[in-house]
Amino acid sequence: MGPSNSVTFFDPKLVQELMTTHADTTDKSKTMRDIFEDLLGESFLFSAGDDKWRAKRKACSPGFYKDKLQILMEGMKLTTENTVNEWSA
């Protein structure tokens, strides 16, 4: 395997566009897949935009509805505040 070129995007709107609307034509980084494979397994985050990816993304999407994210954020906020208070004591 020789050298290769890649482009990394950090703009959230552009990343969302690439990973949703253009997922079937966007090649996720094999390097990133290899790095995170032990941690994430065959996660849809780095998988190719194929039918397998679509099925995994669809299965996960209800967990990212706004009302569920708000509940999650409240829990994260409370946990963070408690941790900071413990560290400050």
C-alpha positions in Angstrom: 0.0 0.0 0.0 1.6 3.3 -1.1 0.9 6.9 -0.3 -2.6 8.2 -0.7 -4.3 11.6 -0.6 -7.2 12.5 1.6 -9.3 15.6 2.5 -10.6 16.1 6.1 -13.6 18.2 6.7 -14.4 19.9 10.1 -17.3 22.2 9.2 -20.4 20.6 10.9 -22.7 21.6 8.1 -20.4 20.3 5.4 -19.8 17.0 7.3 -23.6 16.5 7.8 -24.1 17.1 4.0 -21.4 14.7 3.1 -22.4 12.0 5.6 -26.1 12.0 4.8 -27.0 13.4 1.4 -23.9 12.2 -0.3 -23.0 9.2 1.8 -23.1 6.8 -1.1 -20.4 8.8 -2.9 -18.3 9.8 0.2 -15.5 7.4 1.1 -14.9 7.4 4.8 -11.3 7.2 5.8 -10.0 3.6 6.0 -7.3 5.0 8.3 -9.9 6.2 10.8 -11.9 2.9 10.4 -8.7 1.0 11.3 -7.9 3.3 14.2 -11.4 3.0 15.8 -12.3 -0.5 14.8 -11.3 -2.1 18.2 -13.3 0.5 20.0 -16.3 0.9 17.8 -16.4 -2.4 15.9 -18.2 -2.2 12.5 -19.7 1.2 13.4 -21.8 3.0 10.8 -19.7 6.1 11.6 -16.8 5.0 9.4 -18.5 2.4 7.2 -19.1 2.9 3.5 -22.4 4.6 2.5 -23.9 1.3 1.3 -27.1 -0.6 2.3 -25.5 -1.9 5.5 -24.6 1.7 6.5 -28.2 2.9 5.7 -29.7 0.1 7.9 -27.4 0.9 10.8 -28.0 4.6 10.5 -31.8 4.1 10.4 -31.7 1.9 13.4 -29.8 4.5 15.4 -31.7 7.6 14.3 -34.5 7.5 16.9 -31.9 8.0 19.6 -31.0 11.3 18.1 -34.4 13.0 18.1 -34.3 16.4 19.6 -36.3 15.5 22.7 -34.1 12.5 23.5 -31.0 14.5 23.0 -32.3 17.1 25.4 -32.8 14.4 28.1 -29.3 13.1 27.4 -27.8 16.6 27.7 -29.5 17.2 31.0 -28.0 14.0 32.3 -24.6 14.9 31.0 -24.9 18.4 32.6 -25.9 17.0 36.0 -23.1 14.4 35.9 -20.5 17.1 35.0 -21.8 19.4 37.7 -21.6 16.6 40.3 -18.1 15.6 39.2 -16.9 19.2 39.4 -18.4 19.6 42.8 -16.7 16.4 44.0 -13.4 17.6 42.7 -13.9 21.0 44.4 -14.7 19.5 47.8 
